[in-house]
């Protein structure tokens, strides 16, 4: 029977960056302030961020009294509720997400004031206009004074606990992908647009609705992935990296994330000479990277007449066997029959056995290797026999493997004529 082990994947993250101050916000997005009631639409889902410590409420109240001065003083809308809301919030929470300016903006919109931001220190280029993802991020100013999105602690905690910048590698539909969290990258000063795989033309796809960037490669479009054999696996690995420096030093933060997916080698396949079904078909399930292995018997060298339940095989009749792998990259890989042997029972480890192919070479003069290791199809022929003293079925077992053509699948293998 065929065992189907899971796909293996790996992610190794190396970052070089400066420390980042992780401030916290008050609710999911303070940019959606409603002028009608002073409540944020994004606050219907409360984020449990810590209250600010050491806040000088007297200074906060003086700051909120800005609403009594020009350009707000000429507005006829009652300012008291807005000042009260401003004082209450900023006495309890740190002024992040551009909160103070959002509170002023709520009143300015009711009063239909324009061109007021610069006069009170609320630049249009600050957090007031910078959009972050509801519930997951808040806006803050970088060391250089530029607005950027920081991760809320509740959102970032699972990633930080695993010392990662995003989700685990996903191996699905012949592709490998990694999704990185945008705000975690921003905190490390990493420019998303500078990231790419081994092939610089393979950049990530940024989803503005989640602020995540996803990098993907497949077995046929592998973005210069490294393909190697590791034990019983053929591993495709790639690296997410930032743009290379033109010199020997760089003053930009650099990032390297290695991730991989693998095909698992097929294990021993078994078929009977007295064949009720001429083919053995197995789906090799390597996690989500799957391929099909097929072994069939034919009564002609053109491989057109498959053996079926109505076929009558006689002793010493020549039979052709084809082993084939599909749904893998034929440009990179080939299938090699390493060993085939027969037993009088459906047990590849039976004591009584007869070698038909050993180390890729014929086991006796009746066996002919037609093709082996040149493509994803390998073919050999043999003459039907039975074990002495037994009329039971004869079972054929083949040990095959996928190999990289670049390694020379039959390199160094010499068969005696």
N, C-alpha and C positions, 0 to 999 in steps of 0.2 A: 504494500500500500504506500501511497505517496504522502509524505508529511508536508504540511504547508506552513512553514515558519513565517512569522511576521517580518515586515520590512524593518530594517534598522535605519535610524536617522540620527544625525548628530548636529549640534550647533555649538560652535565655539565663538565666544564674543570677546574681542579685545578692543578697548577704547582708551583714548588718551584725551583727557579733557580736564578743565578746571572745575573747582567746586561750584555748586549752584545753590543759591538760597531758595528754599522751597516755601514760598508764602502760601497762604490759604485764602480762599474766597468765602463768600457768604451763601450763595445759592448757585443753581445750575448755570445761569447766564444773566449777568446784570445789565446786558445791553438791551433787554426787552422791557424797559420801564414804561408802564402805562400812565399817561398824564391824567387819566380820569380818576384813578384811585391811589396812585403812588405805589402799587404793588408790581412786582416783576412777574411777567408771565412764566419765566423760567423757574420760578420759586414754587410751582405746584409740587415739585419733587424736592424735598428738603435734603440738603447735603449737610451732614453732621460735621462741620468744620469747627475747630476750637476757637473760643473767644480770644480776642486780643488782650494780652497782659500789659500792664503799665501804661494804659492809655490815659492821657490828661484830658478829662472831660471838659474842664473849663476852657482849654485851648480848642477843643472840638466845637463847643458852643459858639465861641468867637468866630471860628471858621465858618460855621453854618450861618451866622449872621450876615454872611456875604449876600444872602438873598434879600436883605433889607437895603442893600446899596445898589447904585447904578451898575449895570443897566437894568436891574430887576426892580428897582424902587418905583419906576413909573407904571408898573403893572398893577391893575386893579383887582386881580385875583388874590384872595386871602392867603397870605404867605405863611401864617402860623402853623398849619398842619405840615407843611413842607419842612419848615425849620425843626419842628418837633421830631419828624421822621429822620431827618438828617442827624440830629443830636443823638437820638436813641440808638441808631444803627452804628454810628462811628464811635460812640462811647463803648460799644461792646465788641466791635469787630474791626480788624485791621483794614485800612483803606487800600484794598487791592481790587482788581477788576476795574479800576478807574471809578470806584464807587461814588466818591464825592462828586465827580463831574457828572455821573449819571443822575444823581439826586438833583443837582442844579438843572440838568437838562429836562427833567420831568416838569419843573416849574417853568422853564423857558418855553417849552412846547405849549403848555397851557396858555402862556402869555403871548405866544407866536413871536418870540424874539429871535432875531437872526444876528449873526456875526458877533456873538457875545463871548465865545470860548476863549479867545486869546486875551481878552481883557481881564479874565479871572484865572489865567494859567491853565486852562483846559485846552490843550492843543488838539486839533482835529486829527493829528497823526499819532495820538496816544491811544490808550486802551479804550477811550470812548468810542473809537471807530474800529477797533480791532476785534474781530469775531473769533470766538473760541467755541469748542463743542460743548453743548449743554450737558451738565452733570459730570463730565469727565475732566474739564479743564477750566482754568481761570486765566485772565490776562494780567500780566505784570510787566514791569519795565526791566530790561536787561541792564547790565553794568554800564553799557553805553547809552542808556536812556531810550532804547528802542522797545516798542511793545512786542511781546511774544507770549505764546500760550504755555503755561505751566500745568503739569498734571496735578489734579487733586490727589491728596494722599490716599483716599479710599480707592481711587481708580488705579493708582500706580503701585499700591502695596503688593499685589500678587506678583507683579513683574520684578519688583525690587527684591522680594523674598527669594526669587529664583536667580537673581543677578542676571536678568535678561532684559532685552529691549523690546520684546514682542512675544508672539505666540511660538509654540513649537513648530518644527518643520512639518508641513503637510505633504504627504506623498499620495497623489491622486491622479488617476487618468493619465499615467505616463509622465506626469509633471511633478516637479518639486517646487514648493513655494514657502516663503516666509513673510509674515506680515509684521512690520515694525510700527511701534506707537510713536506718532509724530511729536507729541509733547515731551516724551522721554528723550528723543533726539534733540529737540530744541534746547532742553535743559543742559545738554552736553555741548551745545554750540555747533551741532552738526547740521550742515545745510543739506536738506533732503535732495535738492536738485543736483548735488555733486556726487551722489551715490550711484554705483553701477555694479554689475557683475564682472567676472573675469574679462568678458568682452565689453569694452567701454560703451558700445552701442546698446547694450541691454540695461536700460535704466528701470527704475521702479515705477509702478502705477500708483499715483496718489489719489485717494478717495477723500474729497473735501468734506463729505458728510460725516466721516469718522476720524479724519486727520490721521489716517494710517497709510503707509506706503508698502506695497506688496511687490516682491521680487520673485520671478518665476522662470524656470527653465524646464525643458522636457528632454526626453531621450533622443528626439530627432532635431530639436532646435535647442542645443544645450548651452549656448552662450559661452563657448570655450571652457566647458566643464572639464574637470580632470576625471578620466575614466580609468579605474584600476580594479584589480582583483584582490580581494581580501578574504582569504579562507574560502568559504563556499558562496561568496557574494561578489557580484560585479557592482561596484560602487560608482555612482555619479556624484561628484562633489563640486561645489562652486563657492565663490566668496563674494559677499557684499563688501564693497570698499569705497572709500572716498577718492576723489580725483588725485592722481599722483602728482607730487610736487615736481617742478621742473629742475630743482636743484637737489642738494644733499640734505637740506633742512626744510622744515615747514613750520609756519606759525599758526596754521589752521588745525583744528581738532581733526584727528584721523580715526577711522573706524574700520574694523575688519570682522566680519561675521561669516564663519564657514558653516555650510549646511549641505546635507547629502541625502540621497535615497539610493536604494540598492535592489537589484534583482537577486533572488536566491536561486542557486543552481538546482536543476532538476535532479531528483534522486532516482534510484533504480526503478526501471519500468519492466513490467512482466506481461507476456502474452503466451498463449498456448498454441501448439501446432494444430491440434484439433480445434479449429477456431469456430466458435459460434458467432462471434463478431470480429471482423477482420482488423479492427482498429482499436488502439488504446489511446484515449484522449484524456489528458489531464490539464486542468487549469492551474498553473503554478501561481499561487497567491502569495505575493510578497508584500503584505500590508495592502496598500491600494495600488501598488505597481504589479500588475498581473500580466502573464503571457500564457500562450497555449502551447503545450507539448503534445505531439501526435506521433504515434508509431503504428504503421500499417503494413500488412503483408500483401504481396501481389504474385500472380502466377506468370507474369511476363516482365521482361526487362524494361519495357516502355512505361511500366507502372500505370497501366490503364485498366487491368483486370484485377480488381481487389478480391481477396479471398473473403467469402461470406459463408453463411450456414449451408448453402447448397453446393459449395465447392467440394470436390472430391480430391484429396491429396493422397498420393501414393508414395511409398518408400522410394528414396533416391530421386524424387522429383525436385527440380530446382525451384526455389522460392526466393523472392526478393523482399527485403525489409527496408522500409524508409522511415527514418526518424526525422522529425521536422519541428522546428520552433517557429512560432509566428507572433506578431505583435511586439517584436523587439527590433532594434535598429540594425538592419542588415548591412549597413555601410560600415559599422564598427565591429559587429560580432559575427561569429560563426558557431555552428554546432559540431561537436566532436564526439564520436562514439569511441569511448576509451576501452570498454570491455563488454562483451556479450557472452553469456554462458547458458547452458541448458541444465535443467533438473527434472527428475520424474515427479516432482510435487511442486505445488504453488508456494515455494519457500526459497528465496534466493540464497539462503544460508544452509541449504540441505547438504548433507555429507557427500552424496553422489552428485557430481556435476561434470559437465563437459564444456570446455572452452571453445567457443567459435571465434571470438575476437579477443585478443589480449594486447594491451598497450597500443591499440589502434591497428594491429596487424592480424592477418588471418591465422586462425588456430590450427587449421589443417588444409589439405590441398583442395577440398571441396568448397572452401569459403573464398569468395572474391569480394574485395572491397572496391566498390564502384566509385564512390566519392566520400570524402571524410575531411571535415575541417575547412572546406573551401567556401561554404555558404551556410545558410540555416537549414539545409537539407543534407543528410548523410544517408548513403544507400550501400547495402551489401547483400550478397546472395549466399545461400547454402543449400545443401540437398537434405531433404526430409529423412529423418532417421527415428529410431526408437531405442530405448535402453534395453539391453539384453535381459531377458527374463521378465519383462514388464510390458503390458499392453495399455498401460495408463497413458494419459495425456503427457506430452512433453512440454515443459514450460520454458520459455525463453526470457531471459532477464538481460537488460542492457543498462550499463552505467554511462550516462552521457554528461556533457558539460558544455556550457557556453564559454567561449573564449574571445579575447580581443584579437582581431586580425593583425593589429599593430605588433602584437607579441609573437606572431608566427604560430598559428594554431597547431601545426604539425612539425614545427622546427625541431631538427635534430632527431626525428623519428625515421628509422630505416627498417623496412620490412624485407625479410628474405623471400626470394622468389620461390 
